[in-house]
Amino acid sequence: MLGAVSAALGCLAAVEAVKHLTGFGETLKGKMLAYDAEAMDFMKFPVSRKADCPVCAHLG
């Protein structure tokens, strides 16, 4: 079961990479995608960078 879940998430990551590289489609920038494998449900949550975060504050 865990192999199938990791394969599904790997496919989602690959699709996001292709969208980012080609500029085609809407990416998940500024959002977090949550996946409930049991219910086969996806949920999107908005996320934002914090100005005082040493890791993500300088990312564009």
N, CA, C and O atoms as CSV, one atom per row, in Angstrom:
chain,resi,resn,atom,element,x,y,z
A,1,MET,N,N,0.822,-1.202,0.000
A,1,MET,CA,C,0.000,0.000,0.000
A,1,MET,C,C,0.858,1.255,0.000
A,1,MET,O,O,0.564,2.202,-0.730
A,2,LEU,N,N,1.918,1.278,0.809
A,2,LEU,CA,C,2.730,2.491,0.867
A,2,LEU,C,C,3.450,2.751,-0.445
A,2,LEU,O,O,3.720,3.903,-0.785
A,3,GLY,N,N,3.764,1.698,-1.185
A,3,GLY,CA,C,4.391,1.889,-2.485
A,3,GLY,C,C,3.475,2.624,-3.440
A,3,GLY,O,O,3.918,3.487,-4.198
A,4,ALA,N,N,2.217,2.289,-3.404
A,4,ALA,CA,C,1.250,2.950,-4.280
A,4,ALA,C,C,1.072,4.416,-3.902
A,4,ALA,O,O,0.924,5.271,-4.776
A,5,VAL,N,N,1.086,4.708,-2.614
A,5,VAL,CA,C,0.941,6.094,-2.165
A,5,VAL,C,C,2.154,6.910,-2.591
A,5,VAL,O,O,2.006,8.027,-3.086
A,6,SER,N,N,3.354,6.363,-2.402
A,6,SER,CA,C,4.544,7.112,-2.797
A,6,SER,C,C,4.604,7.285,-4.311
A,6,SER,O,O,5.083,8.314,-4.789
A,7,ALA,N,N,4.128,6.303,-5.075
A,7,ALA,CA,C,4.088,6.439,-6.531
A,7,ALA,C,C,3.115,7.540,-6.944
A,7,ALA,O,O,3.417,8.323,-7.845
A,8,ALA,N,N,1.973,7.608,-6.308
A,8,ALA,CA,C,0.988,8.644,-6.632
A,8,ALA,C,C,1.550,10.030,-6.324
A,8,ALA,O,O,1.384,10.955,-7.119
A,9,LEU,N,N,2.209,10.179,-5.182
A,9,LEU,CA,C,2.777,11.477,-4.818
A,9,LEU,C,C,3.953,11.833,-5.719
A,9,LEU,O,O,4.169,13.006,-6.023
A,10,GLY,N,N,4.709,10.832,-6.147
A,10,GLY,CA,C,5.798,11.084,-7.087
A,10,GLY,C,C,5.280,11.584,-8.419
A,10,GLY,O,O,5.880,12.471,-9.024
A,11,CYS,N,N,4.177,11.027,-8.881
A,11,CYS,CA,C,3.556,11.501,-10.132
A,11,CYS,C,C,3.070,12.934,-9.986
A,11,CYS,O,O,3.232,13.735,-10.908
A,12,LEU,N,N,2.486,13.269,-8.858
A,12,LEU,CA,C,2.032,14.645,-8.628
A,12,LEU,C,C,3.215,15.610,-8.628
A,12,LEU,O,O,3.127,16.704,-9.185
A,13,ALA,N,N,4.320,15.204,-8.003
A,13,ALA,CA,C,5.506,16.058,-7.969
A,13,ALA,C,C,6.078,16.247,-9.375
A,13,ALA,O,O,6.514,17.343,-9.729
A,14,ALA,N,N,6.075,15.185,-10.170
A,14,ALA,CA,C,6.575,15.281,-11.542
A,14,ALA,C,C,5.713,16.221,-12.380
A,14,ALA,O,O,6.236,17.006,-13.170
A,15,VAL,N,N,4.420,16.145,-12.214
A,15,VAL,CA,C,3.518,17.035,-12.957
A,15,VAL,C,C,3.760,18.488,-12.554
A,15,VAL,O,O,3.767,19.374,-13.408
A,16,GLU,N,N,3.957,18.736,-11.270
A,16,GLU,CA,C,4.246,20.097,-10.816
A,16,GLU,C,C,5.557,20.602,-11.405
A,16,GLU,O,O,5.652,21.767,-11.793
A,17,ALA,N,N,6.561,19.745,-11.475
A,17,ALA,CA,C,7.848,20.136,-12.054
A,17,ALA,C,C,7.689,20.490,-13.529
A,17,ALA,O,O,8.259,21.479,-13.989
A,18,VAL,N,N,6.929,19.702,-14.271
A,18,VAL,CA,C,6.704,19.978,-15.693
A,18,VAL,C,C,5.961,21.300,-15.856
A,18,VAL,O,O,6.302,22.097,-16.729
A,19,LYS,N,N,4.951,21.540,-15.026
A,19,LYS,CA,C,4.207,22.807,-15.110
A,19,LYS,C,C,5.135,23.985,-14.827
A,19,LYS,O,O,5.057,25.016,-15.494
A,20,HIS,N,N,6.006,23.830,-13.844
A,20,HIS,CA,C,6.937,24.900,-13.486
A,20,HIS,C,C,7.926,25.163,-14.622
A,20,HIS,O,O,8.183,26.318,-14.963
A,21,LEU,N,N,8.477,24.111,-15.205
A,21,LEU,CA,C,9.479,24.252,-16.255
A,21,LEU,C,C,8.901,24.781,-17.561
A,21,LEU,O,O,9.563,25.539,-18.270
A,22,THR,N,N,7.683,24.392,-17.882
A,22,THR,CA,C,7.090,24.805,-19.153
A,22,THR,C,C,6.263,26.076,-19.036
A,22,THR,O,O,5.983,26.720,-20.048
A,23,GLY,N,N,5.866,26.450,-17.826
A,23,GLY,CA,C,5.004,27.615,-17.649
A,23,GLY,C,C,3.572,27.350,-18.067
A,23,GLY,O,O,2.780,28.282,-18.207
A,24,PHE,N,N,3.238,26.098,-18.265
A,24,PHE,CA,C,1.897,25.714,-18.693
A,24,PHE,C,C,1.073,25.296,-17.495
A,24,PHE,O,O,1.539,24.498,-16.681
A,25,GLY,N,N,-0.129,25.805,-17.362
A,25,GLY,CA,C,-1.016,25.417,-16.270
A,25,GLY,C,C,-0.753,26.216,-15.009
A,25,GLY,O,O,0.181,27.015,-14.941
A,26,GLU,N,N,-1.579,25.989,-14.032
A,26,GLU,CA,C,-1.468,26.684,-12.747
A,26,GLU,C,C,-0.721,25.797,-11.761
A,26,GLU,O,O,-1.126,24.662,-11.508
A,27,THR,N,N,0.365,26.312,-11.208
A,27,THR,CA,C,1.142,25.533,-10.240
A,27,THR,C,C,0.540,25.683,-8.843
A,27,THR,O,O,-0.416,26.431,-8.636
A,28,LEU,N,N,1.111,24.966,-7.910
A,28,LEU,CA,C,0.656,25.029,-6.522
A,28,LEU,C,C,1.416,26.079,-5.713
A,28,LEU,O,O,1.444,26.011,-4.484
A,29,LYS,N,N,2.031,27.047,-6.391
A,29,LYS,CA,C,2.782,28.078,-5.684
A,29,LYS,C,C,1.869,28.811,-4.707
A,29,LYS,O,O,0.798,29.289,-5.080
A,30,GLY,N,N,2.306,28.892,-3.454
A,30,GLY,CA,C,1.511,29.553,-2.426
A,30,GLY,C,C,0.437,28.668,-1.831
A,30,GLY,O,O,-0.410,29.135,-1.069
A,31,LYS,N,N,0.468,27.371,-2.180
A,31,LYS,CA,C,-0.531,26.435,-1.650
A,31,LYS,C,C,0.157,25.151,-1.189
A,31,LYS,O,O,1.233,24.800,-1.674
A,32,MET,N,N,-0.466,24.474,-0.268
A,32,MET,CA,C,-0.018,23.157,0.156
A,32,MET,C,C,-1.110,22.159,-0.230
A,32,MET,O,O,-2.288,22.375,0.052
A,33,LEU,N,N,-0.714,21.084,-0.866
A,33,LEU,CA,C,-1.662,20.059,-1.275
A,33,LEU,C,C,-1.585,18.907,-0.280
A,33,LEU,O,O,-0.517,18.331,-0.075
A,34,ALA,N,N,-2.700,18.574,0.330
A,34,ALA,CA,C,-2.782,17.443,1.253
A,34,ALA,C,C,-3.541,16.316,0.565
A,34,ALA,O,O,-4.539,16.547,-0.118
A,35,TYR,N,N,-3.060,15.108,0.753
A,35,TYR,CA,C,-3.636,13.932,0.093
A,35,TYR,C,C,-4.089,12.934,1.148
A,35,TYR,O,O,-3.290,12.481,1.968
A,36,ASP,N,N,-5.356,12.597,1.124
A,36,ASP,CA,C,-5.915,11.575,2.010
A,36,ASP,C,C,-6.078,10.311,1.180
A,36,ASP,O,O,-7.036,10.181,0.418
A,37,ALA,N,N,-5.135,9.375,1.330
A,37,ALA,CA,C,-5.133,8.169,0.497
A,37,ALA,C,C,-6.324,7.267,0.804
A,37,ALA,O,O,-6.843,6.600,-0.091
A,38,GLU,N,N,-6.752,7.242,2.041
A,38,GLU,CA,C,-7.874,6.373,2.405
A,38,GLU,C,C,-9.164,6.819,1.714
A,38,GLU,O,O,-9.920,5.994,1.200
A,39,ALA,N,N,-9.406,8.125,1.707
A,39,ALA,CA,C,-10.637,8.654,1.108
A,39,ALA,C,C,-10.445,9.060,-0.347
A,39,ALA,O,O,-11.404,9.451,-1.013
A,40,MET,N,N,-9.210,8.970,-0.849
A,40,MET,CA,C,-8.875,9.432,-2.208
A,40,MET,C,C,-9.332,10.869,-2.398
A,40,MET,O,O,-10.049,11.196,-3.344
A,41,ASP,N,N,-8.898,11.718,-1.475
A,41,ASP,CA,C,-9.323,13.104,-1.465
A,41,ASP,C,C,-8.096,14.013,-1.427
A,41,ASP,O,O,-7.100,13.693,-0.778
A,42,PHE,N,N,-8.172,15.139,-2.119
A,42,PHE,CA,C,-7.126,16.145,-2.121
A,42,PHE,C,C,-7.688,17.420,-1.527
A,42,PHE,O,O,-8.840,17.776,-1.781
A,43,MET,N,N,-6.873,18.113,-0.733
A,43,MET,CA,C,-7.269,19.388,-0.145
A,43,MET,C,C,-6.144,20.388,-0.371
A,43,MET,O,O,-4.973,20.033,-0.238
A,44,LYS,N,N,-6.470,21.621,-0.707
A,44,LYS,CA,C,-5.482,22.679,-0.887
A,44,LYS,C,C,-5.635,23.702,0.223
A,44,LYS,O,O,-6.740,24.115,0.574
A,45,PHE,N,N,-4.475,24.103,0.774
A,45,PHE,CA,C,-4.449,25.105,1.825
A,45,PHE,C,C,-3.515,26.229,1.402
A,45,PHE,O,O,-2.433,25.958,0.881
A,46,PRO,N,N,-3.899,27.475,1.610
A,46,PRO,CA,C,-2.980,28.573,1.298
A,46,PRO,C,C,-1.856,28.632,2.332
A,46,PRO,O,O,-2.080,28.415,3.523
A,47,VAL,N,N,-0.668,28.922,1.868
A,47,VAL,CA,C,0.482,29.108,2.762
A,47,VAL,C,C,1.202,30.381,2.331
A,47,VAL,O,O,1.129,30.784,1.170
A,48,SER,N,N,1.881,30.996,3.253
A,48,SER,CA,C,2.647,32.202,2.922
A,48,SER,C,C,3.992,32.148,3.632
A,48,SER,O,O,4.163,31.460,4.639
A,49,ARG,N,N,4.940,32.895,3.075
A,49,ARG,CA,C,6.267,32.967,3.676
A,49,ARG,C,C,6.245,33.979,4.806
A,49,ARG,O,O,5.504,34.961,4.776
A,50,LYS,N,N,7.072,33.715,5.799
A,50,LYS,CA,C,7.228,34.674,6.887
A,50,LYS,C,C,8.474,35.500,6.617
A,50,LYS,O,O,9.515,34.956,6.250
A,51,ALA,N,N,8.374,36.783,6.792
A,51,ALA,CA,C,9.481,37.686,6.490
A,51,ALA,C,C,10.722,37.387,7.320
A,51,ALA,O,O,11.839,37.627,6.861
A,52,ASP,N,N,10.548,36.868,8.535
A,52,ASP,CA,C,11.699,36.609,9.401
A,52,ASP,C,C,12.221,35.170,9.304
A,52,ASP,O,O,13.075,34.779,10.100
A,53,CYS,N,N,11.731,34.382,8.356
A,53,CYS,CA,C,12.188,33.001,8.182
A,53,CYS,C,C,13.534,33.007,7.460
A,53,CYS,O,O,13.619,33.530,6.348
A,54,PRO,N,N,14.589,32.443,8.054
A,54,PRO,CA,C,15.902,32.461,7.410
A,54,PRO,C,C,15.978,31.521,6.201
A,54,PRO,O,O,16.886,31.661,5.381
A,55,VAL,N,N,15.068,30.588,6.073
A,55,VAL,CA,C,15.111,29.634,4.979
A,55,VAL,C,C,14.308,30.111,3.777
A,55,VAL,O,O,14.802,30.066,2.650
A,56,CYS,N,N,13.084,30.566,3.996
A,56,CYS,CA,C,12.189,30.832,2.859
A,56,CYS,C,C,11.944,32.309,2.563
A,56,CYS,O,O,11.316,32.619,1.551
A,57,ALA,N,N,12.410,33.230,3.400
A,57,ALA,CA,C,12.087,34.635,3.197
A,57,ALA,C,C,12.673,35.191,1.903
A,57,ALA,O,O,12.091,36.101,1.315
A,58,HIS,N,N,13.806,34.671,1.448
A,58,HIS,CA,C,14.456,35.216,0.261
A,58,HIS,C,C,13.987,34.534,-1.037
A,58,HIS,O,O,14.368,34.965,-2.126
A,59,LEU,N,N,13.185,33.502,-0.936
A,59,LEU,CA,C,12.724,32.802,-2.134
A,59,LEU,C,C,11.693,33.637,-2.864
A,59,LEU,O,O,10.889,34.324,-2.233
A,60,GLY,N,N,11.706,33.587,-4.183
A,60,GLY,CA,C,10.800,34.399,-4.987
A,60,GLY,C,C,9.532,33.719,-5.250
A,60,GLY,O,O,8.659,34.275,-5.916
